[in-house]
Amino acid sequence: MYLICSISQNMKIRIKDNFVRYRLTQSEVKQFCETGKVMAHTQFPGGDLCYQLVQNDQIDNLSASFENGNITLMVPLHLANNWHKNELVGFQHELKLPDGTILHLLLEKDFVCLDNTMEDQSDNYPNPKLQS
């Protein structure tokens, strides 16, 4: 089962088993680099699922936490610097959990889809596969 969420901004999160993937539009990447944070939420009858991306100068690799219905993906400051100004697509890390299982973390720029979609993609990055 996949959980795909987005609200007023276009930031997306996809969760499948122990794999968490965040995708950000051009303006969200810029906001993240300039302010250190991007957040969104999905409303459910019993409460909200919040998800955010935050810069953290105390870590060396992507990290994540889940507390009180809030998923936080933390990005080392050295990776976040100038991400909006370079061609780097994203970052990934395998986070070992206390019980020995692995949580796969992926953060990437959101590209225009190759297939037809009803989703607004006007702020997505140009897809390199569509470049002539």
Number of C-alpha atoms within 10 A of each C-alpha: 7 9 10 14 19 15 12 8 14 21 25 19 21 17 16 12 10 12 13 19 17 22 19 25 22 18 16 22 24 17 14 21 21 14 11 18 18 19 17 19 20 14 11 8 5 6 9 13 15 18 22 18 21 19 22 20 12 10 13 12 19 21 20 18 9 11 8 8 12 15 19 17 23 21 24 17 18 14 18 20 15 15 18 19 10 8 9 12 13 16 15 15 14 16 17 12 9 7 6 8 11 14 17 20 21 19 20 16 22 24 19 21 15 9 5 7 9 5 9 9 15 10 15 19 17 15 12 9 10 9 6 4
